[in-house]
């Protein structure tokens, strides 16, 4: 099992930046895939970005070039650096971990982009 705790959400202005953090309760190298998902109002949850244990990354088309996923193995933490945010990035952002025993989710953190 793994526990995930997100932090870093809040309010940002259009064009601004936010950094989300997700602290895992075990070594991130033991997690096959770490990902950030989001659920916008009235929409289904969608993948934003992911990183594998070997470091390969993947991004949704809507965020590629603006968001960056990165990890700090010493802190067992994965980050989502969000630049040039737009109102359509407003959502609850969830951290996800895929390990051999299943999928695990954090509690979510609200990101609101508004002027």
C-alpha positions, 0 to 999 in steps of 0.5 A: 500500500501507499499513502499520498498527501497532496499540498500546494493548491490555491488561487492563482491569476491567469498567467501565474504559477503554482506548484503542487506536491505529493508526498508518498509513504514509500520510496517512489522508485517502488511505485510503477507510475506516479501521476497527477489527475484533475477533475474540473467542474462537471467533467470526468477525472483526467490524466494531467501528467505522469512519471514512471519509476524509470523517469519517463514522463507523459503529458496531456496535450492541454498542459504540455509545455506549461506543466512539468512533472518532477520527483525528489527521491530523497523526499519521496515526493512528486511535483507538478509545476504549473506555469501559465495557468488559465481559468480552464485549469481550475480543478481538484488535482489528485495524486495517483500511484500505480503499484502491483497491488493496485491504484491509490489516490490522494485526497485532492487539492483545489486549484482555482485560476481567476482574476 
